[in-house]
Amino acid sequence: MLFKSAIGAGFVAAVGAAPQATYSYNQSPSVNSGALSTVTSIAGLPATEIPEATLPVPPLVSSQVTGATSHGAFNGTPTTTGALSNSPLATVGPTAALPPNPTALVYNPNGTLNNPQPLPYQPAGGLGTNGTKPVYRVQSDFDYQSILLGLYQEWIELDLFHNILATFNESEFTAAGLTPSDRFLIEFMADQESGHATLLSNLLGGPGGATPQCTYNYPFKTVREAFDFTQKLTRFGESGVWGFQAHLDAREVAQLLDQSIATEARQQMIFRQFAGLFPMPVWFETGIPQSWAWTLLAPYISECPANSKRLAWQNFPALKVLNQPNSARMNATQTGLNETTGFGPAAPSSDVPYNESCLSTNTTGFSCLASISQNRTIPLSYPGRRVQLSWENPGKAVGPNNSYITDTEAGAPKFVIWVSQLNVTYSPLVNISSEGDVNYGATIQPDVSTYEGDPAINGTMFIALTDKDLPFTAFNLSSVNPHVAAGPFLYQAG
């Protein structure tokens, strides 16, 4: 079918025939008469004189298709277990890195034009530049499962932003340094997530390929904890997309996805500002594989409707930093053990006694009141810091309806992989021990820079445990998955 998109006037997307719908939502474009009346009143012109004022607009996908979203843990019995699978052609990935594609080493970047131009003012090369009509739909199982993961992420963000506003009263926001305008910004960001969920649902082919909203379980109890959790959740939401968008078969889908995730990056920065953290302490944002993003997200989805679409990505055994730097402290170097609240790999820093809290002061360098920028005098983390870790064995039920099972293909963990910015680096895992079903170990935070003056390990970044210290780059990081024994975990480095 063809449909007119709200992306821009005259934009036509060919999406193909959608499969049989298992749940439905209104996809018929219409004119909002109330909004049109407001526009004509403010402009002082009739609708016929305002370009495209009467153009029908596609509706948003409702988050309430299956009834009101609820919150809390899952207490039922799963009817299905394990990731979506058929018959994998192999059981393990390549054991060694393959050589680069020979054509990737042919082009000579010498500052001139090396091939005939197809048109004036257009150099030779590029994908999707030959005039063919773009098709905005997923083109492979890889595309579908990647965008489906993205839709699960957009749904939880839509719910989370609304939940924060519904959970805390105005005085609690004021105590954290937020104004009514700041609360409106959270509401507006929720509106953005409605648009993102609609876009991804349509890219999946409409109701037959998309999935409805679920029930969620959040670990925070205070406004500051809610902001810290949300800046972590939006961090892996953004990084999860940067990790796969360049690999999509559908270049058109990657284009629209980039335009939505650019907004996600701004949301993550806003919630860092609300949490009194420096808004963007890194020069480059990192990407992570889909299985990493799904492992990080799954613990916070407690239950989904029976007609939800299942994911094929892996859930790794859980990893935890026992002495996670506490961003609520004026001095994070005083962080003790287990200073996070709730559960999961994005558990927020717990509140501390008022005289130790960065909310108790507005002194520059020590305050974490909401602000455009807060430069913390004492860093949250630092090279040489001893990081205490614990991790689970595989085989634990996680995610929606406890229907996914953690698994690993790796051998015994020997290293901690640090994934931040453009870098992947390792540190030895030492003092390994076990007590029941829980394992323990430690490592030393490395001292590595992306470029001179840019410490690579900073911001809200990612660690995991591996059995080997193989080199990987931003583009092939998913090749590390067979070597991941536990993780990832969001390390609060800055």
Secondary structure, DSSP 8 states (H G I E B T S, - for coil): -EEE-TTSTT-EEE-------SS------B--HHHHHHHHHHHTS-GGGSTTTT--B-----TTTTS---BS---S--SS-S---S--S-SS--SS-----GGGGT---SSS--S--SBTTB-S--SS-SS-----S--SHHHHHHHHHHHHHHHHHHHHHHHHHHHS-HHHHHHTT--HHHHHHHHHHHHHHHHHHHHHHHHTTSTTT-----EE-----SHHHHHHHHHHHHHHHHHHHHHHGGG-S-HHHHHHHHHHHHHHHHHHHHHHHHTTS-S---SS-----HHHHHHHHGGGEEE--TT-----------EEETT---TTBSSGGG--S--B-SSSTT--B----GGGBGGG---TTT--SS-S----SS-S--TT-EEEEEEE-S--EESGGG-EE------S--EEEEEETTEEEEEE-EEEEEETTEEEEEEE----EEETTEESS-SEEEEEEES------GGGGGGGGGGEEEEEEEEE--
